[in-house]
Amino acid sequence: MKQDHTLEMLLDLDGYAAILEKGFWVKIEAKRVHSNMGKPFGIKYSLTLHDSEGNRILGFDNAHARPGSSTKEPYDHIHRGRTRSYTYTNASNLLEDFWKEVEIIMKREGIKL
């Protein structure tokens, strides 16, 4: 497995929260963990977007296995209406993919980032 040189950047964002327009807000959690089948990159992460009432409307995480999946599979997935698989490659791509989805949602809400 290739070393992720951007992982420290994500770990430094642990606890980051930002308020966007119209009460939307984001939160980033990232912790180093022992590598295992579910978390082969040695990181537990949760990147979420919430509406003004605190409801999560977008989430990228690997906190739990997908329903019906084996514990021998990576847990990476996206919550956006439904849960779908996400292919984690590195921390930089994770952040880029998350912010792209946030931008799409914000644009739909009439908010320019």
C-alpha positions as CSV (number, residue, x, y, z in Angstrom):
1,M,0.0,0.0,0.0
2,K,1.4,3.4,-1.0
3,Q,2.1,5.9,1.7
4,D,-0.4,8.7,2.0
5,H,1.6,11.9,2.3
6,T,-1.6,14.0,2.7
7,L,-2.9,12.0,5.8
8,E,-1.3,14.5,8.3
9,M,-3.3,17.3,6.7
10,L,-6.6,15.4,7.3
11,L,-5.5,14.5,10.9
12,D,-4.8,18.2,11.5
13,L,-8.4,19.0,10.6
14,D,-9.8,16.7,13.4
15,G,-12.4,18.8,15.3
16,Y,-12.7,21.3,12.5
17,A,-16.2,22.9,12.2
18,A,-17.3,25.8,10.0
19,I,-20.6,27.6,9.7
20,L,-21.7,28.2,6.1
21,E,-24.5,30.5,4.9
22,K,-28.2,29.9,5.9
23,G,-27.1,28.0,9.0
24,F,-25.5,25.1,7.2
25,W,-22.3,23.8,8.8
26,V,-19.6,21.2,8.3
27,K,-17.6,19.1,10.8
28,I,-14.5,17.0,10.2
29,E,-13.3,14.2,12.5
30,A,-10.2,12.2,11.7
31,K,-8.2,9.9,14.0
32,R,-5.3,7.5,13.4
33,V,-6.3,3.9,14.3
34,H,-4.6,0.5,13.9
35,S,-5.0,-0.7,10.3
36,N,-7.4,-3.6,9.9
37,M,-9.6,-5.1,7.2
38,G,-12.3,-2.4,7.6
39,K,-9.8,0.5,7.9
40,P,-6.8,-0.5,5.9
41,F,-5.4,3.0,5.7
42,G,-5.2,3.3,9.5
43,I,-7.6,6.2,9.8
44,K,-11.1,6.6,11.1
45,Y,-12.9,9.6,9.6
46,S,-16.2,11.4,9.4
47,L,-16.8,14.5,7.2
48,T,-20.3,15.8,7.5
49,L,-22.6,18.6,6.2
50,H,-25.5,19.6,8.4
51,D,-28.5,21.8,7.8
52,S,-29.6,24.7,10.1
53,E,-31.6,22.3,12.2
54,G,-28.5,20.0,12.8
55,N,-29.7,17.2,10.4
56,R,-26.8,15.5,8.6
57,I,-27.5,15.8,4.9
58,L,-24.1,14.5,3.7
59,G,-21.5,12.3,5.3
60,F,-18.4,10.6,4.2
61,D,-17.2,8.1,6.8
62,N,-15.8,4.7,7.7
63,A,-17.2,4.5,11.2
64,H,-19.3,1.4,10.7
65,A,-19.8,-1.4,8.2
66,R,-22.4,-1.0,5.5
67,P,-25.6,-3.0,6.2
68,G,-25.1,-6.5,4.9
69,S,-21.4,-6.2,4.3
70,S,-18.6,-8.3,5.6
71,T,-16.3,-7.0,8.3
72,K,-13.5,-8.0,5.9
73,E,-14.4,-5.2,3.6
74,P,-13.4,-1.5,3.9
75,Y,-16.1,0.5,5.6
76,D,-15.7,3.7,3.4
77,H,-19.1,5.1,2.3
78,I,-21.2,8.2,1.6
79,H,-24.5,9.1,3.2
80,R,-26.6,11.3,0.9
81,G,-30.2,10.2,1.0
82,R,-29.0,6.6,0.7
83,T,-25.7,5.0,1.7
84,R,-23.3,4.2,-1.1
85,S,-19.8,2.8,-1.3
86,Y,-16.8,5.2,-1.4
87,T,-13.4,4.2,-2.6
88,Y,-10.9,5.9,-0.3
89,T,-7.5,6.4,-2.1
90,N,-5.9,9.1,0.1
91,A,-6.8,12.0,2.4
92,S,-6.4,14.7,-0.3
93,N,-8.9,13.0,-2.6
94,L,-11.3,12.4,0.3
95,L,-11.3,16.1,1.2
96,E,-11.7,17.1,-2.5
97,D,-14.6,14.7,-3.0
98,F,-16.3,15.9,0.1
99,W,-16.0,19.6,-0.7
100,K,-17.3,18.9,-4.3
101,E,-20.4,17.3,-2.9
102,V,-20.8,20.1,-0.4
103,E,-20.5,22.6,-3.2
104,I,-23.2,20.8,-5.3
105,I,-25.6,20.9,-2.3
106,M,-24.9,24.5,-1.5
107,K,-25.4,25.6,-5.1
108,R,-28.8,23.8,-5.0
109,E,-29.6,25.9,-1.9
110,G,-28.5,29.1,-3.6
111,I,-25.3,29.4,-1.6
112,K,-22.0,30.1,-3.4
113,L,-18.9,28.8,-1.6
